[in-house]
Structure formats: structure tokens, C-alpha cells
Amino acid sequence: MKNPSQDPNHAREIIREIENMVGQANFDLDHREDFRVQIRVDENVEPAMFRPDPLIPGGHIANSLTVRAMRLDIFVLGDSLEDLAAPYACACGQDLDAQFWKLCPYCGRDIKL
């Protein structure tokens, strides 16, 4: 069973709970900015890495396992990603930040928090 305090997908819920406790909003979550990045598959890119796409301006290329492993929605507040970091050590020996991955981009194992 997942520990909700370590699951990066629950960050927004936690922030709303904190806001409700004090009766004031810390962040304006209703006026968010959404960004989309085009990512194209190229098997010549190393696992868990992205390179600028030579064909699509502003896009990136990554290998197929990396594309399959990454989370589609990433919740970010401000300029820092450290506050929501979810360190994870995969059985394959790689250290990951689970806020970005649903699978290990090196071996394809599920990330279980």
C-alpha cells in the first residue's frame, strides 16, 4: 500500500488541507499555468535522459522506456522541485525522484512508494 505522504500525486490535496486548517490560501491553485512539452521517441538517447529535438522546436527526444516511465502530469509550485522530492532507490541500483517517474526509466520496474 502506498504511503500518501510520500506520493507526489497527493501534493495538491495536502496543500488544500493545510490551507483549510489556517483558512487562507498559500497558493492560487485555481489560476495555474499548464505547460506541454512534445517528446518524440529516439532509441539512441540514454535511459532517463532527454535531448532537444532537432525536428521540433522546443520539443525533446527520449528513448521509449523513458517516455513510458515518465509521469504525464507533474505538479510544481514556484521555482523549486525540492519541496516535493520523493527519493526512491530502485532494485536495479538507480536513485530516482518518484515525483517524475511512474516506472524506473532504467529497468522498467514499477515504483512502489
RAJORA-V936016 format. One record per backbone hydrogen bond with DSSP energy under -0.5 kcal/mol. NH is the residue of the N-H (numbers start at 0). CO is the residue of the C=O. Records with the same first field share a line. If there is no record, write none. Layout:
NH: CO  CO
This chain:
2: 112
3: 1
5: 2
6: 2  3
7: 5
9: 6
10: 7
13: 9
14: 10
15: 11
16: 12
17: 13
18: 14
19: 15
20: 16
21: 17
22: 18
23: 18
28: 26
30: 27
39: 59
41: 61
44: 41
48: 45
50: 60
52: 58
56: 54
58: 55
59: 37
60: 50
61: 39
66: 62
67: 63
68: 64
69: 65
70: 99
75: 73
77: 75
79: 76
83: 80
84: 81
87: 95
89: 87  93
92: 89
95: 87
97: 85  95
99: 96
100: 96
101: 68
102: 68
103: 108
107: 103
110: 101
111: 109
112: 110
